């Protein structure tokens, strides 16, 4: 499915996945066990229609997130190239909801993953980590994907939506 970006470009699911694959940082938001909102920056990798995040087994993300939970994800996408060194060009963004699958420590080994995802796993054998698989659901809500830099300043042109 594709939609016409209001700024004149074509926004496709493939274009969004390509942008997600080029980026590697996201903000993950959820509600913890006490009902408090949380957000955290994470490094991720992409494979087979999912984002993968490695977290410390004793950290709050591993403690608070369970298979089947819903999270909010926002990925900033750097724009502007050399111009961004001269002018304050905000990043484009891709936001979506995702369903979590928790892969407990010891269930995933580096050799089971594509090379770019295996780099996320800790190399220290004494380090225990959890692999979070985030499967996007619903729609990708974008800002500035598939539009010119000038159109970033015009929300009515910069916003887009495409099915995950």
C-alpha positions, 0 to 999 in steps of 0.5 A, a space after each residue: 500500500 502506498 499513499 501520496 505524501 502531502 508534499 508531493 512525494 510517494 510514501 510507501 511501506 518500502 520507503 519507510 522500512 528503508 529509512 528504518 533500516 538505515 537508522 539505528 536509534 529509536 525511543 521506546 515508550 511503554 507503561 511499567 508495572 506500577 502504571 508509570 510512563 517510561 521512555 528510553 533510547 535504544 539501539 536496534 537492528 532490522 530483519 524480516 519485518 521486525 526491529 530487534 533490541 538487546 537489553 540487559 537482563 537485569 534492566 528495567 526494560 527486561 523487567 517491565 516488558 513481556 511478550 504480547 505487550 504493546 509499546 510506542 516507537 519513534 525513530 528519528 531519521 537524520 536529514 539535511 546532510 551537510 546543510 544540517 551542519 549550517 542550519 538547525 534541520 530537525 530530523 524526520 520521524 517514523 512513529 508506530 505501535 509494536 507488539 513485543 516478543 521477549 526472547 529470554 537470555 540464552 535462547 538466541 545466539 549470535 550465529 542465529 541472527 543476521 550479522 548486523 543484528 548479531 552485533 547488538 548482542 554482548 560479547 562478554 560471556 558473563 553478560 546476560 541479555 534479553 532480545 526484544 522483538 518489536 513487530 510494528 502494527 497498524 500504521 507508520 506515522 511519518 513526518 518528513 519522510 518522502 518530502 523535501 527539506 523545505 516541506 519539513 517546515 509545513 506540517 500539512 505537507 510533511 505528515 504521512 501515514 502508511 500501513 505497517 
